[in-house]
């Protein structure tokens, strides 16, 4: 977009086709939102990783994280929609798009 001969950069959006054929758009997360996602990671008890109770807890945590990400852009999206309308490939794309490190090139070039 060109406003008065100045370049304007607009945020990218990811369009996700849900399993019911509807679509949602997701924007990248702000730094504050990314920080909240990292804090959600801390709520997962990795010391239980080899226990039977870990798997259901881990699956719930995945859904909670995806729900948090989606509702930054889609306030009406319901938590149960995560369980019913997304598969693992869609979740992987959402995570990759919203949580990619914008500074990773700085470390690769070193």
Secondary structure, DSSP 4 states (H G I P E B T S, - for coil): -EETTEE-----EEEEE-TTS-EEEEEPPPHHHHHHHHHHHHTS-GGGTTSHHHHHHHHHHHHHHHHHHHHHH-TT--HHHHHHH--HHHHHHHHHHHH--TTHHHHH--
